[in-house]
Amino acid sequence: MMGLLNTGLSRRHILWSVDRSLQRLGTDWIDVYIVHREDPHTPLEETLSALDAIVRAGKVRYLGFSNWSAWKVAAAQRRCRRPSTPTGSSRTWLTQRLQRRSRRADRTD
């Protein structure tokens, strides 16, 4: 599987990666799926929609991210608040991650 649609955070790649991981692990779900790096080639809405789809399908229980710039996280959160974008699970995971980061920052101050 090669090509731009099969890398990064495209919907196609996320869905394919999750299915392959489930097969490889021999399980029905993944406890935590972490999005590590930003993908400049994939629209954020596409990534959020794919993440929402894997949670709604029961393939992934919890989502997380790391190594994202603060502005990108804020943009993702704004997009999850729009009525036309996936809500619920995507909004929940972003909100929980931001709240955890905020609590950690408060404790270190």
Residue pairs with C-beta under 8 A, 6 or more apart in sequence:
1 16
4 10
4 41
5 12
5 13
6 12
6 13
6 16
7 13
7 41
8 39
8 41
8 42
9 35
9 38
9 39
9 42
9 46
9 47
9 50
10 39
10 41
10 42
10 46
10 47
10 50
11 46
11 47
11 49
11 50
11 53
14 47
14 50
14 51
14 54
15 50
15 53
15 54
18 30
18 33
18 54
18 59
18 60
19 59
21 30
22 28
22 29
22 30
22 59
28 58
28 59
29 58
29 59
29 60
29 61
30 59
30 60
30 61
31 61
31 62
32 60
32 61
32 62
32 63
32 64
33 51
33 54
33 60
33 62
33 63
33 64
34 63
34 64
34 65
34 66
35 47
35 51
35 63
35 64
35 65
35 66
35 68
36 65
36 66
36 67
37 67
37 68
38 67
38 68
38 69
38 72
39 47
44 72
44 75
44 76
44 79
45 79
45 85
48 76
48 79
48 80
48 85
48 86
48 90
49 85
49 86
49 90
51 60
51 63
51 86
51 89
51 90
51 93
52 86
52 87
52 88
52 89
52 90
53 86
54 60
55 61
55 63
55 89
55 90
55 93
56 88
56 89
62 93
63 89
63 90
63 93
64 93
64 97
65 73
65 97
68 76
73 94
73 97
73 98
76 94
77 91
77 94
77 95
77 98
79 85
80 86
80 87
80 90
80 91
80 94
81 87
81 91
